[in-house]
Amino acid sequence: MTPVYGADMLTLEGENARVFLNQGAMVELNNSGIEGMATRPVLDAACMAELRALDPDGKAQLVKRVLTTYLASLAKLVEQLRVARAEGAWEQVSRVAHTLKSSSASIGALALSALCADIERLLRAGDVAGASALIDPFHAEVSRVDAAVSQTLQHLEAAAS
Amino acid sequence: MTLHHGVSLEATDRRPTVLLVDDDEVNLLMTAAALRDRGFDITSTTGGEEALTRLASWTPDVVVLDAIMPGLDGFETCVALRNMPGFDHVPVLMLTGLDDEASINRAYQVGATDFFVKATQWSLLAGRLRYLLRASRTRQELERSKAKLARAQDLARMGSFDWWQEEGRSFVNGLELSEEGLRVFGYGPDDRVNLRDMLRMIAPTDREPLVRLARQILYQVSVIATDVPMTLPDGRFRIIHVEAEPEFDEHGHCCAYTGIVQDVTDRRIAEDRIRHLANYDALTNLPNRRQLIWRAERALEFGRRLGHQVALLLIDLDRFKVINDTLGHAAGDELLMEVAFRLRGCVRHCEQLFEGVIETAGSRSHRTLEAVGRLGGDEFVALLPEVADEADAQRVATRILEALREPVVVAGQDCFATASVGIALFPRDGNTVADLLRNSDVAMYAVKSQGRNDALVYTPRLAGRGREKLALESALHKAIERDELVLYYQPKIDVANGKMVGVEALMRWRRGDLLIQPADFIPVAEETGLIVPMSEWALRQAAKQARIWADAFGFSDSIAVNMPNRMFERTDLIEQISAAVRDEGIPHSMIQLEITETGLMKDLQRVIPSLHRLTEIGVQIAVDDFGTGYSSLAYLTSLPIAEVKIDRSFVRDLGVLPQSLAVVTAIIALAKSLDLKVVAEGVENTRQQDVLYGEGCTLMQGFLFSKPLPPEDIQAWMEQVVLPRKAPWMPPVPKARTGTETIVDGGRRS
């Protein structure tokens, strides 16, 4: 699967290089087994820092709003994906993956974002089998992200009160 | 965005408004937060439909669209947005996936301004948005400036064009006009026009010289600047100004022309009108002095170059002033127009001349200079640019005289507007237009003095007389102002009793040391109209003199003043006389007026009313030079005249020519039968006196008694000649009542 990423990744520069590294880790992960994933944080610290930087004094409660919104849309989108997949509506699956890819990347759920990107790309290339193979890892990662985000929100609530 | 937005955006610190459209609410939240933080005013929506609803009532500075959205996606939203009025140029930034090349291409196809790969690099996004806004502003300004230019061009009926060379070095097809340029020719913005279409709008006669000019311009690679008369496809005739500059390729070869076309018809019409006003006489529409001189100068150049003669005919109407004075200026103008029309028919009159055309139109082109023009007043000029000889010019002059022979009806009257024509030939009679004009003038004056209504070719012999006359004319003008005119007085005698019965005032001109006789200046005065102020002066002067003599020696007779007939036509003559006598406190009867028989008969009907009124107020009328005219006896019986004066020519020949005696006898008999006084003029010797006396004429005037004397000498003459009764003409038997009594009578003031 490595060649699928290669060309696009190499064009990236600067901040995006980090994305490349994260996705590069993903490639390794796919090669070396599921246990590799556990060694990395579910939510990328740098991304979270960036998110916090958008609302430095926390006045707008941006982080909380973003994460709350994310959780809501995650639940909604995962459900949509499940239904679509059951119906074999691969195009719908691809669109859900697309949306989840970018919002996940935004909050630092880079592994999930990378999985979504893979699913979207494979489906666009017509590789339904390849995409299907990633659905289970996708759900596993969704659970981890959901848990991590929920935990972060609880911390925030605790800190606020 | 309103038109002024772009301008104010830069000037004020207003936050640029952004409509953010993304179905990914997380991303929407974050992007909005990031952009707000970077100075943008963000409005967020989560779908295409909602975005379009928003845009129906609001126009942001920039729209950011997520490409992939459920429902109306970014591409569809962009298409819909571009179709909304006013959204043609609002910048749209499409957010696409990192690896989504298809979306990127599609983004441009649907009219997005730019794309941006979705990422959390907010500074990059903000930078991209600012760039878009700046570009949009620049674009707006450009659009506005283009619109302004288009508007200005439209107003100026102007448009631009490019004309380039195609392969094979041909300029035939490579023509493109701007929308405004097409409009100049009446085409729509989508019409396609080539050079052939353009040429088809030009009249064939203009086409060939234009093509020749174009070839020359292309050959010389010079600037195009020319006016082209064209008939547009809709049939309108227009003059199109074309102005263009060459463009060069890298080898320095002219590869194209770029420039403008402009409808200059109105300007040309105005210019032509101005040129016409400057060159043509407004009344007759003939070339004026300026235009004539220009034509004459060109004609002389051709004459010089080609070695032929040029003729200039100066045409001056006879008696125009009389017509103008008696029938009024309107009638005078009418006459001039008719004369202009007739004169035009006498030559190959060429109406319009385009400067420059004449140089290129071949060897016979100087013929187009031929014209009749009006110098001013009643003076016309015929310019014949090529004549073989004097006879050629004379033939035209004869034609002119013929044309004016028929009477012209003005103000309901037949007028005879005959002319005097002076002819001068180049190079014989002058090398310049000024010389030719002057010499034709001399010839014309010679015609006038020889009785008018004729043509004469200039000869140097005429010149001397003409110049002298001109000098006389201008000096006479000044004579009145300088008080150089004087009245001399010649007594009238009643030889029956040896008494003076009155004097005739005779005008003299004391010009330096010379005393000029009336015969030498009265004709000029008549011709120039100066006779009027001179006569008025004479009236006042005579009244003054009557006063002086009345006071000095009891003068109570009348002073006879010569009046030209035109004075009798003046309505203010009575007032003039009344004012003169009133000022001096003398009776009207002390002023007598003399009018020549010829003058009287010239326009009898117009003079009669004056004669009646003058007689009523006590001013007696004497008819001078009687016997020389052709008086109708019938008229004479009814005219209010008091006296006839026998012309000196008859008196002179008394005793020499028997016919003279017959005439004199007849006049005396006539006068007696009509109860008129009769005075014999020019009596120089006692033999004449005796004959006249024998015929019953006792009133006489002449050198026998006294020559005309300056006023101060009259009293001396009275005292030394009349009172002593020593003169040979005194009656042989003095009566008891003598001149002494005259003085007594004369002392009476009334």
Interface residues (C-beta under 8 A of the other chain):
Chain A: D8 L12 G14 E15 N16 V19 C47 E50 L51 L54 D55 A60 L62 R65 V66 T69 Y70 A72 S73 R95 H98 T99 K101 S102 S103 A105 S106 I107 A117 E120 R121
Chain B: D23 D24 E25 V26 N27 L29 M30 A33 A34 D37 I68 P70 G97 L98 D99 K118 A119 T120 Q121 W122
